[in-house]
């Protein structure tokens, strides 16, 4: 903490004086997870449409950059990678661009503070819920832990500039919309995507429940296909267990670990429905305007759930808001995902299939 305090003092002294009237060369940053980046896009769209003459550079994680290449609401891009030497490259890159204002919509500290201050930017905003943030004196905004949707929290960062247009719609590059054909589909079949994993295990509905659900639905319907997606080691392991556990093996199409980030939107577009935990894949499917059922337990759907096209998205919440807001020591073990029953999910799927 003492080291951070000293660094904080140093950065405060070298940071240029803020001037909100200078607003021409903008950096928007969302360089962490897929979901967080997609949740940042409404703010970027709002900036672009409200201020058509400013230059917007979008810093995005290298892993997810293919989804935002040629994103029509930004003028230029920086593909982000962590590491000391990459940080130096970023600082030099930003200095060369003469960035005056930075919006840290979602980024990891303290690296984000370092490259923001050392870039020479005069106006720095960061979305954070932490009022005790070590670098809070560097930001023009205050911490925000109000119970509101994450999209609104990000929009709050740009509201000091009185944007004329506010969008709450998430988007990726236009190239991926309505692009289909990854799955060789059979006539008369319905295709249900299964996102078994999540960034944190405590957000995951037990895989045994997915197995029971698939078996139940296959008894009710003769023409269903279940498309398993994901890419982590854990997701691959669970996908194999699901394949082994279901009775009707031919109903499973396992693409887990067998597709790229650029192919994921195409797979989602091929689906009739996605059943998903709270993940980046969920936000991606929503951004693509595809139908979803999302399962929430330890995270609050009011803050992180669907925020557009409400008629297309069902949410099943295993926890009440009090549990979500008050995370005790048993938070990760008693995460309420088990409160979501197979019958609840099955009924929700039947409703969606009828649509």
Phi, psi and omega in degrees: 000322179296322179297314179298321179298319179293318179297319179301313179300318180297313183293322178299322182287330183265346180294137178290153181295134182291148175208099186295343179286340176271112190204080186225324186238099196252139170246125174250131188238124167212090193241026181251243184281166181298311182299316180297324179292316179295323178294342179276343188295327177301323179292322179293318177298318180296320177297313183299314184284333180277328185229075186296342185268348179282157175263127182246121173252131185251118175264120185225148180303138182306323182297328187252001181304323181304334179283345185239005176299130183065024174303118193289353182261006175231153181269329184207169187222150169235121178276118189268134169227145180281176181112148186301311184291326175294326177296318178298318178298319180296316180300314179296320179298315181292321178298319181295327180279347180058050179295131178255334184223134181236130173249110177270085184291321172201118186200156181268133177261162003272004182304319183297324179291319180300306184290334179290311181291314184289346176288340183093004178298143182263333180244119182233125177240142177220131175282117178211147176266355189266107179289344179260023181304133184297336184246023188298334182287351179274336185270149178280339181259163174268161175298151184228103176245027175291142179285092176213168183295147181302326177298318179294324178297320178290321177297329178300333180293327184266350185296334175302340180267006177052058180299139181283338185231128177240123176249141173245014183266128178276145180213158166237192182299140184302333182309326188274349184286131180065014177272119185229179172113007178287320181268133173278098190272148177258142181300136176086352181269148171256139184245117182249121177279143177237111174263098188282330187261183175199168181300323178241138183298330183287354174267000189263130170292135184306135184297333177299327177292322177298319179298312180297322180296313180299315179299319179295314182292325178292333175289327183274331186231137181270340186237069175237144171232138181248118186259113184267126182233159183145172185213349182281167178300318180296318180296321177297319180296315180293321180300320178295320178296323178294316178303316182288333188271337183279152183284319184260089187300324185292347181280351183259127170247107187261103176258011183295117182083000183243027177212158180263170178297329179286336180273339183302314178300326180292319176298315181297323178292335179283344186278152169274337184195143173244126171258122192213148166285179177287098186217172173297326178298322176301310180296324178295316180297321178295316179299328179277000179066030177266157185287136182222154162237121182247142184250121183239143174220287182280343178251154189266118179296338176294331180264326188234004181275189180301140182228009177216157178049054186302334180289344182262354190230120175259141178241130174247118187250118181275354183230151172274168187295329180297319179295317183297321183282332184245094185267106179275188181295334182268017185306314187282335182269320178259069190267000175074002177294331178290345176290343178276113184272161177298322180296319179300315182289319179300315179297320178296320179295320179299319178299315181292322180294328178293332179292000000 
